Amino acid sequence: MIKVVDLFSGAGGLTLGFRKKIYRNRFIENNKFNIVFANEIVPEAAEAFSVNFPDIPMIEDDISNLDKEYLQRMYLDLKNVDLIIGGPPCQSFSTVGKRQYDARAKMYKEYRRMLSILEPKMFVFENVLGLLTMKNNLGTPVIQDVEESFRSFKDFGNDLGYVIHKKVLNAKDFGVPQSRERVFLVGVRKDLDIKYEWKFPQPAVYPKLVTVADAISDLPELVNGSGTNRYSKKPKTRYQHLMRGTQKILLNHVNGYNGKRMQCIIEAVVEGEGRPYINKLVKKKKLPKELYLTSGYRNSYGRLWWDKPATTITNNLSTPSSLRCIHPKQNRALTSREGARLQSFPDSFKFVGSKEKINSQIGNAVPPLLGMQLANAVYDFFDKNFNK
């Protein structure tokens, strides 16, 4: 089995992608990967990981506290780790909100330090598209710093170094009902005898995109402030059958309560529109001036399309004033479970904490179905190069 460590694991989207595979449209165990341990600093995310993967040791701590002695005290099997997966916090690089080269933006250095300790054959590093355009305090592109830092580890006093492969992958091309572009850096250790180069997973030639309707149309309708733990409809699509599996209790399907003004805004916005549309109606005196929106982005207060993949799911997926997260057919924002569906988490996956914490676990994750495609590519690479 391929020995894996998951850093900045969150609730475990990437781990799920490496631990499961799909057989006859059902999630089953994938025994090709052994996750040696995972690390996460947020207590609720770490607990969610442990709830879903009770057999994997979880180190709930700041990654900067982890060193060789710390890991040795955990009695973990760290000999010949093959692969490190994970992506440091991405909020600093995001093109939405303030872009700051702060402590979170420098967490890739901690990822790199863990590489120097474990010296895996390979790593898979994920981050937001904004990493490609973010600059450090000296005006140098951060992505340049990141790539160069992975090529040489002389500052750690060893000859470790990685050949870097970089690509932007969109989750919608891999069966996820969401347009979500992310940067992936894959590093392969320079000293290895590699006959077959790394190749990123490729989308199907003519992929049938999974839409919001394909993903969530079987979930019960909700009104303002309501929720339910019962399925009221049978799954309609192949994707819904996959997500539902044998789950009997519907988890995290609760709609928040919106005040009268917000509810009026939600009811007025039509599919595919958002803040500019509302303001246009106010200017035309089709809506009262009290509904004019003075803050937000173009996609704020946005309603999703029913027959298209969702736009990128964020931490604020249940906040109507956030980026395009209003249900296409119902006058409310998405529930946590609908966000999880659009991220490709099966309905059996359990999240932990308040609704805000749960939505962060969902919005920060690598979609598991995309993770599975990466896992397949990793296994093929190892099989061709190291299995003799």
C-alpha positions as CSV (number, residue, x, y, z in Angstrom):
1,M,0.0,0.0,0.0
2,I,1.0,3.6,-0.6
3,K,1.8,5.4,2.7
4,V,0.1,8.8,2.9
5,V,0.1,11.8,5.3
6,D,-2.7,14.4,5.0
7,L,-1.6,17.9,6.2
8,F,-4.1,20.7,6.7
9,S,-6.7,17.9,6.3
10,G,-9.9,19.8,7.3
11,A,-12.8,17.4,7.7
12,G,-11.1,15.0,5.2
13,G,-12.2,15.7,1.6
14,L,-8.9,14.6,0.1
15,T,-8.6,11.7,2.5
16,L,-12.0,10.5,1.5
17,G,-10.9,10.7,-2.2
18,F,-7.9,8.5,-1.4
19,R,-9.8,6.1,0.9
20,K,-12.8,5.4,-1.3
21,K,-13.5,4.4,-4.9
22,I,-16.7,3.9,-6.9
23,Y,-18.0,0.5,-7.9
24,R,-21.4,0.1,-9.5
25,N,-22.2,3.6,-8.5
26,R,-21.5,3.0,-4.8
27,F,-18.6,4.2,-2.6
28,I,-16.5,1.3,-1.5
29,E,-13.2,1.1,0.3
30,N,-10.0,1.7,-1.6
31,N,-7.2,-0.4,0.0
32,K,-4.4,1.0,-2.2
33,F,-3.6,3.8,0.3
34,N,-2.7,3.8,4.0
35,I,-3.2,7.2,5.6
36,V,-0.5,7.1,8.4
37,F,-1.8,10.3,10.1
38,A,-3.6,13.6,9.5
39,N,-3.0,17.0,10.9
40,E,-5.6,19.8,11.5
41,I,-5.6,22.7,13.9
42,V,-9.4,23.6,13.9
43,P,-11.0,21.5,16.6
44,E,-14.3,20.9,14.9
45,A,-12.7,20.0,11.6
46,A,-10.3,17.6,13.4
47,E,-13.2,16.0,15.2
48,A,-15.2,15.6,12.0
49,F,-12.2,13.9,10.4
50,S,-11.9,11.5,13.4
51,V,-15.7,10.8,13.3
52,N,-15.5,9.8,9.6
53,F,-12.0,8.1,9.7
54,P,-11.8,6.7,13.3
55,D,-8.9,4.4,12.3
56,I,-6.6,7.2,11.1
57,P,-4.6,9.0,13.8
58,M,-5.5,12.7,13.9
59,I,-3.0,15.2,15.3
60,E,-5.0,18.2,16.4
61,D,-2.4,20.8,16.7
62,D,-0.7,23.8,15.0
63,I,1.5,22.3,12.2
64,S,4.4,24.5,13.4
65,N,4.6,22.4,16.6
66,L,5.2,19.2,14.7
67,D,8.8,18.1,14.4
68,K,10.6,14.7,14.3
69,E,10.6,14.2,18.1
70,Y,6.9,15.1,18.3
71,L,6.0,12.6,15.7
72,Q,8.2,9.9,17.2
73,R,6.3,10.3,20.5
74,M,3.1,9.5,18.6
75,Y,4.5,6.0,17.7
76,L,3.5,6.4,14.1
77,D,4.9,4.3,11.3
78,L,6.8,7.1,9.5
79,K,9.4,5.0,7.7
80,N,9.3,5.4,4.0
81,V,6.3,7.7,3.7
82,D,5.4,7.7,0.0
83,L,3.1,10.7,-0.3
84,I,2.0,13.9,1.4
85,I,-1.3,15.5,0.4
86,G,-3.0,18.7,1.4
87,G,-3.2,22.4,0.9
88,P,-2.5,25.2,3.4
89,P,-5.2,27.8,4.2
90,C,-6.2,29.6,1.1
91,Q,-8.1,32.7,2.3
92,S,-5.0,34.9,2.0
93,F,-4.6,34.1,-1.7
94,S,-8.3,34.3,-2.6
95,T,-9.3,36.9,-5.1
96,V,-12.4,37.5,-3.0
97,G,-11.8,39.8,-0.1
98,K,-8.6,41.2,1.3
99,R,-5.4,39.6,-0.2
100,Q,-2.7,39.8,2.4
101,Y,0.7,38.1,2.5
102,D,0.1,37.2,6.2
103,A,0.9,34.3,8.4
104,R,-1.6,32.0,6.6
105,A,-0.1,32.9,3.3
106,K,3.2,31.6,4.5
107,M,1.9,28.2,5.8
108,Y,3.3,26.6,2.7
109,K,6.7,26.9,4.4
110,E,5.4,24.6,7.2
111,Y,4.2,22.2,4.6
112,R,7.7,22.3,3.1
113,R,9.3,21.8,6.6
114,M,7.2,18.6,6.9
115,L,8.5,17.5,3.6
116,S,12.0,17.9,4.9
117,I,11.2,15.7,7.8
118,L,9.3,12.9,6.1
119,E,11.0,13.0,2.7
120,P,8.1,11.4,0.8
121,K,8.6,10.3,-2.8
122,M,5.9,12.6,-3.9
123,F,3.5,15.3,-2.7
124,V,0.2,16.8,-3.9
125,F,-0.3,20.4,-2.9
126,E,-3.6,22.2,-3.6
127,N,-4.6,25.9,-3.4
128,V,-6.9,28.5,-4.8
129,L,-6.4,30.0,-8.3
130,G,-5.4,33.3,-6.6
131,L,-2.1,31.8,-5.7
132,L,-1.0,32.3,-9.3
133,T,-1.4,36.1,-9.1
134,M,-0.6,36.8,-5.4
135,K,2.6,38.7,-4.7
136,N,4.7,38.8,-1.5
137,N,5.9,41.9,0.3
138,L,8.7,42.3,-2.1
139,G,6.4,42.2,-5.1
140,T,7.6,38.7,-6.3
141,P,4.8,36.3,-7.3
142,V,4.1,33.9,-4.4
143,I,3.8,30.9,-6.8
144,Q,7.4,31.5,-7.8
145,D,8.5,31.4,-4.2
146,V,6.5,28.3,-3.6
147,E,7.8,26.4,-6.6
148,E,11.4,27.4,-6.0
149,S,11.2,26.4,-2.4
150,F,10.1,22.9,-3.3
151,R,12.9,22.4,-5.8
152,S,15.7,22.6,-3.2
153,F,16.0,22.0,0.6
154,K,19.6,23.0,1.0
155,D,18.6,25.3,3.8
156,F,17.6,22.2,5.8
157,G,21.1,20.7,5.2
158,N,20.1,17.9,2.9
159,D,19.9,17.1,-0.8
160,L,16.2,16.8,-0.9
161,G,14.4,18.4,-3.9
162,Y,11.4,17.9,-6.1
163,V,10.6,18.1,-9.8
164,I,7.4,20.3,-9.9
165,H,4.4,19.7,-12.1
166,K,1.7,22.4,-12.0
167,K,-1.8,22.5,-13.4
168,V,-5.2,24.1,-12.8
169,L,-8.0,21.6,-12.5
170,N,-11.7,22.4,-12.5
171,A,-13.9,20.1,-10.4
172,K,-16.8,20.2,-12.9
173,D,-14.6,18.2,-15.3
174,F,-14.4,15.3,-12.9
175,G,-18.1,14.6,-12.1
176,V,-18.5,17.3,-9.4
177,P,-21.6,19.5,-9.8
178,Q,-19.5,22.7,-9.3
179,S,-17.2,24.9,-11.3
180,R,-14.3,25.1,-8.9
181,E,-10.8,25.9,-10.3
182,R,-7.8,25.0,-8.1
183,V,-4.1,25.0,-8.6
184,F,-2.3,21.7,-8.0
185,L,1.4,21.3,-7.6
186,V,2.7,17.8,-7.7
187,G,6.3,17.2,-6.6
188,V,8.3,14.1,-7.5
189,R,11.6,13.6,-5.6
190,K,14.6,14.3,-7.8
191,D,16.7,11.3,-6.7
192,L,14.1,8.7,-7.8
193,D,14.6,6.6,-10.9
194,I,11.5,7.7,-12.8
195,K,10.7,6.0,-16.2
196,Y,7.1,7.3,-16.5
197,E,6.5,10.9,-15.9
198,W,3.7,12.2,-13.7
199,K,0.4,12.9,-15.6
200,F,-2.5,14.8,-14.1
201,P,-5.9,13.2,-14.4
202,Q,-7.6,14.1,-17.7
203,P,-11.3,15.1,-18.1
204,A,-13.5,12.9,-20.2
205,V,-13.4,14.0,-23.9
206,Y,-17.1,14.9,-23.9
207,P,-18.0,15.1,-20.2
208,K,-21.7,15.4,-19.3
209,L,-21.6,18.1,-16.6
210,V,-23.4,17.3,-13.4
211,T,-25.9,20.2,-12.7
212,V,-27.3,21.6,-9.5
213,A,-30.6,19.9,-10.4
214,D,-28.8,16.6,-10.9
215,A,-27.2,17.0,-7.4
216,I,-29.9,18.3,-5.1
217,S,-33.4,18.0,-6.7
218,D,-34.3,15.1,-4.5
219,L,-33.8,17.0,-1.2
220,P,-36.9,18.2,0.6
221,E,-38.2,21.7,0.0
222,L,-37.7,24.2,2.9
223,V,-39.3,27.5,3.8
224,N,-37.8,30.3,5.8
225,G,-36.4,29.0,9.1
226,S,-37.3,25.3,8.5
227,G,-35.4,22.0,8.4
228,T,-35.9,18.3,8.3
229,N,-34.0,15.0,8.8
230,R,-36.3,13.0,6.5
231,Y,-36.0,12.3,2.8
232,S,-39.3,13.0,1.1
233,K,-38.4,11.8,-2.4
234,K,-36.5,9.0,-3.9
235,P,-33.2,9.8,-5.7
236,K,-33.8,10.7,-9.3
237,T,-30.3,10.8,-10.9
238,R,-27.3,8.6,-10.9
239,Y,-25.4,11.3,-8.9
240,Q,-28.2,11.4,-6.3
241,H,-28.1,7.6,-6.0
242,L,-24.3,7.8,-5.4
243,M,-24.6,10.5,-2.8
244,R,-27.5,8.9,-1.0
245,G,-26.1,5.4,-0.8
246,T,-27.8,3.6,2.1
247,Q,-28.2,6.7,4.2
248,K,-31.7,6.8,5.9
249,I,-31.4,10.0,8.0
250,L,-30.9,13.3,6.2
251,L,-28.2,15.3,8.0
252,N,-27.6,19.1,8.0
253,H,-30.6,20.0,5.9
254,V,-31.7,23.2,7.8
255,N,-32.5,26.6,6.4
256,G,-31.7,29.7,8.4
257,Y,-34.2,32.4,9.2
258,N,-34.1,35.6,7.2
259,G,-35.6,38.9,8.1
260,K,-38.3,40.6,6.0
261,R,-35.9,42.8,3.9
262,M,-33.6,39.9,3.1
263,Q,-36.5,37.6,2.2
264,C,-37.8,40.3,-0.2
265,I,-34.4,40.5,-1.9
266,I,-34.2,36.7,-2.2
267,E,-37.7,36.5,-3.7
268,A,-36.9,39.2,-6.2
269,V,-33.7,37.9,-7.7
270,V,-34.1,35.5,-10.6
271,E,-32.0,32.5,-11.7
272,G,-28.4,33.5,-12.6
273,E,-28.8,37.1,-11.3
274,G,-27.5,38.9,-8.2
275,R,-26.8,42.3,-6.7
276,P,-26.8,44.4,-9.9
277,Y,-30.2,42.9,-10.9
278,I,-31.7,44.0,-7.6
279,N,-30.3,47.5,-7.8
280,K,-31.5,47.8,-11.4
281,L,-35.0,46.9,-10.2
282,V,-34.8,49.5,-7.5
283,K,-33.6,52.2,-10.0
284,K,-36.6,51.3,-12.2
285,K,-38.8,51.7,-9.1
286,K,-40.0,48.1,-9.4
287,L,-38.6,47.5,-5.9
288,P,-38.7,49.8,-3.0
289,K,-35.6,51.9,-2.4
290,E,-35.0,50.2,0.9
291,L,-33.8,47.1,-1.0
292,Y,-31.0,48.9,-2.7
293,L,-27.7,47.1,-2.0
294,T,-24.7,49.3,-1.2
295,S,-22.2,46.6,-0.5
296,G,-21.0,43.2,-1.8
297,Y,-19.7,41.9,-5.1
298,R,-21.4,41.3,-8.5
299,N,-22.3,37.8,-7.5
300,S,-23.5,38.7,-4.0
301,Y,-27.1,37.9,-3.4
302,G,-26.8,35.6,-6.5
303,R,-29.2,32.8,-7.4
304,L,-27.6,29.6,-8.8
305,W,-28.6,28.1,-12.1
306,W,-30.7,24.9,-12.0
307,D,-29.3,23.4,-15.2
308,K,-25.7,24.2,-14.7
309,P,-23.0,23.2,-12.2
310,A,-22.8,25.5,-9.2
311,T,-20.3,28.3,-9.0
312,T,-17.6,27.8,-6.3
313,I,-19.0,26.8,-2.9
314,T,-17.5,28.9,-0.1
315,N,-17.6,29.0,3.7
316,N,-20.6,31.3,3.4
317,L,-22.8,28.9,1.4
318,S,-25.8,29.5,3.7
319,T,-25.5,33.3,3.8
320,P,-27.8,34.9,1.1
321,S,-25.7,38.0,0.9
322,S,-22.6,36.0,0.1
323,L,-21.4,34.8,-3.4
324,R,-24.1,33.1,-5.5
325,C,-25.6,30.6,-3.0
326,I,-29.3,31.2,-3.3
327,H,-31.2,28.0,-4.3
328,P,-32.3,28.1,-7.9
329,K,-35.9,27.1,-7.2
330,Q,-36.6,28.0,-3.6
331,N,-36.4,31.4,-1.9
332,R,-33.5,30.6,0.5
333,A,-29.8,30.0,0.6
334,L,-28.3,26.5,0.4
335,T,-28.3,24.2,3.4
336,S,-25.1,22.6,4.6
337,R,-26.2,19.3,3.1
338,E,-26.9,20.9,-0.3
339,G,-23.4,22.5,-0.1
340,A,-21.9,19.1,0.8
341,R,-23.7,17.5,-2.2
342,L,-22.3,20.2,-4.5
343,Q,-18.9,19.4,-3.1
344,S,-19.5,15.6,-3.7
345,F,-19.5,14.6,-0.1
346,P,-21.8,11.5,0.4
347,D,-24.9,12.0,2.6
348,S,-23.3,9.6,5.2
349,F,-20.4,12.0,5.8
350,K,-20.7,13.7,9.2
351,F,-19.7,17.3,10.0
352,V,-19.2,18.7,13.5
353,G,-20.0,22.0,15.2
354,S,-22.1,25.0,14.6
355,K,-23.6,25.7,11.1
356,E,-20.8,28.2,10.5
357,K,-18.1,25.6,11.4
358,I,-19.8,23.0,9.3
359,N,-20.0,25.2,6.3
360,S,-16.3,26.0,6.7
361,Q,-15.5,22.3,6.7
362,I,-17.5,22.0,3.5
363,G,-16.3,25.1,1.7
364,N,-12.6,24.6,2.5
365,A,-12.5,21.0,1.2
366,V,-11.1,19.4,-1.9
367,P,-14.2,17.8,-3.6
368,P,-13.8,14.0,-2.8
369,L,-14.7,13.0,-6.4
370,L,-11.8,15.2,-7.7
371,G,-9.6,13.6,-4.9
372,M,-10.5,10.2,-6.3
373,Q,-9.2,11.1,-9.7
374,L,-6.0,12.4,-8.2
375,A,-5.7,9.2,-6.2
376,N,-6.1,7.1,-9.4
377,A,-3.4,9.1,-11.1
378,V,-1.1,8.7,-8.1
379,Y,-1.6,5.0,-8.0
380,D,-0.9,4.6,-11.7
381,F,2.3,6.6,-11.3
382,F,3.5,4.5,-8.4
383,D,2.4,1.3,-10.1
384,K,4.4,2.1,-13.3
385,N,7.5,3.3,-11.5
386,F,7.9,1.4,-8.3
387,N,6.1,-1.9,-8.5
388,K,8.4,-4.4,-10.2
